[in-house]
Amino acid sequence: MMEIMVSTDKHPPLIRLGARLRAERLARNEPQARFAARLGVSVPTLRRMEQGDPTAQIGHWLAALELLGRPADFEALLAPRYSLFDAAAQPKSRQRARSRP
């Protein structure tokens, strides 16, 4: 069985993500306790998310984005890259020529 190690070091992108989550919560004038309850997590868990702790479960982040009305932001993570080669390789649909009256 392969063991996966999660680094508990601080990661700047996670810190920025946590800061944006906190800013969204504060913009809605919502205290941590109420937001955590609506999210279905404890206040310490929400605090870890807002601090950019890498051990916060991704499911909590998905729930937070849904609660904030931004589920499309989750879909943007690892979105497929657009490739001109792939686009050119796809067969183009052919349309029948219309006859003129």
Residue pairs with C-beta under 8 A, 6 or more apart in sequence:
6 54
6 55
7 54
8 53
8 54
8 55
9 54
10 52
11 52
11 54
14 52
14 53
14 54
15 51
15 52
16 52
17 52
17 61
18 49
18 50
18 51
18 52
18 53
19 50
19 52
21 49
21 50
21 64
22 50
24 68
25 32
25 35
25 50
28 35
30 38
32 43
32 46
32 47
33 43
35 46
35 67
36 42
36 43
36 45
36 46
38 67
39 46
39 60
39 63
39 64
39 67
40 63
41 49
41 60
41 63
45 56
45 60
48 55
48 56
49 56
49 60
49 61
49 64
61 74
62 71
62 74
65 71
65 73
65 74
